[in-house]
Amino acid sequence: MTNPLSNENDPFIYSQYYAIQGISHIPIIPRSKKAMVEWKEYQTRLPTPEEQLKWFNTEKPSIAVVCGKISGNLCVIDFDGIDAFNKHLGQEFLKKTAVVKTNRGIHVWIKTTQPVKPQHYKLENGDGIDILGEGSIAIAPPSIHESGHQYQFISETLDIA
């Protein structure tokens, strides 16, 4: 699917899009990585339309997606740097699945056949690769990082491989 959100910055529109995709998501305090709600229950259920309206239509918080089984076994591979992404996956992934530019790195969104446990890998150059799986959240577009950088989809598709 072509990116329908390429010129959109409204968290409510993204919330609706994530819901249509079956991705659980929660509000995050703007310019932080802290949840505005107790999010454990959203590991087992999607937010209701009423919750979406309450959370995202008025205050315009940031958004995090809930990884794991609730979101179709969504797994987010978090590369600390663009070089690590290019070395280990490469630009070809921009055509295959949803890819997000973060403050200093890349998030690659994939769906797996089974839930994935979170893992961390340290690379030779000091960068890391985090696997955000069951019980994890990932800050998602159109959130603003504390540095002022906006999380943005940069892939040619928003289909999740």
N, C-alpha and C positions, 0 to 999 in steps of 0.2 A: 504494500500500500504506500502510495506517495505521502509524504509528510503533510498532513492537513493542518499542522500547528506551526508551520515555518514562520509565520508573521504574527504569532499570537503570544501574549504575555500574561493573560488573565488566568490565575490559578483555578478559578471555577471552571473554565473551559477545559483545562487539563484534567481536573478532577472528573468531569463528565467523560472525557476520553478514556482515562484509566479505568473507570467503572465499566464502560462499554467493552473494554478489552479484558475484563475479569480480573483486574489487578487491584488488590487491596491497597489502600493508601491512607495516610493520616496527615494532619496539619503539623507543621513544624514552626517553632518561633522564628520569625524572619531573621536572616543573617546568622543563623545558628544551626546546630544539628540536634537540638533538643525538642522532643515531642511536646505538643500542646495538650495532648490527651494521654491517658493510660492506654497504651497500644497493644497490650497482650491479647485482648479479645479480637483485635483485627488480624491476628494470626490464624483465626478460625472463622471469621466472617468478614464479608465486605461491608463498607460503610453504606448506610441507607441514603436514599436521595435527600431525606431531611437533614441528616448529618452533613452531607456534602454542602447543602445550601447554607446551613448554619456556619460551617467552618470556612468555606471558601468564597462565599458571595459577598461578605461584608468586610472582614478584616484583612483579606488578601495575605494570608500567611504563606510560608514556603510549604513544599510538599515532599513527603518521603513515600516511596513505594515499599510495601511489605513483601519481602522475598519469601519463597518457600511454597509449600503445597497450596495454600489459600489462593495464590496468584498463578496457579497452573505450573507449579514448580519453577517459578521465576528465580533465576540465579543472576546476580550482577557481578561481573569480574571488574574489579576496581584496580586500574593501573595508576600508580602514583605519578608516572611520567609518560609523556607521549612517546619517548624513545622506547620504553619498555613495551608499549602497545605495538609499535611498528616492528620491533624485533620478534615478538612472540606471536602476534596475530596478523598485523599488517592492514594496509588500506583496503584490501579486498573485502574485509569484514564490513566496511561501510556500505556495501551493496547487499549484504546478507541478513543483517539484523539491526535492531535499534542500537545506536551508539550515541553516547552523551559526552560532550566536552564539559569537564569539571574545572575547578579553579586551576589545577596544575596537571591534570591527567585526563584519563578516559574511563568511562564506564561502558562495558559491553553487556547488553541484556540478552540472555538466552533462556530458553525453557528446556528443562531436562526431563528424562523419563521418570526419574525418581527424585525426591527431595535431596538436596545437597547440604552437607554440614559446612558451616563457615570454616575457612582456613586462611592462613597467612603465609606468604612466601617472601623472603628477603632476597633481593638480587645483588649481584656483585657490586654494582654502582651505588648501593645504599637505598635505591628505590624499593618499593614493595608492590606485591600483587595480593590483593585480598579477594577471596571468594566469599561473597555475601549470599548466604543461603538461608535455610530454615532458621527462623528466629532473628533474622537481620532486617534492617531497613537500609535503604539507599536514598540519599537526597536526589530529587528528580526535577526535571524542568517543570515550571519556569523559575525555580527557586534562585535566590540570590545568596551567594557565599558571603561570609563576613568580610571578605576582601572587596566586595562589590561586583565580582564576576558572576554572570548569570549562567546557570546550567542550561545547556542547549542541546537539542538533538542535532547531530551533524551527519547522520547517515542518510543514504538515499531512500531508505525504507524505514518504516516504524514497525514492520512485521517483526515478531520476536521469534528467532530461529529455535 
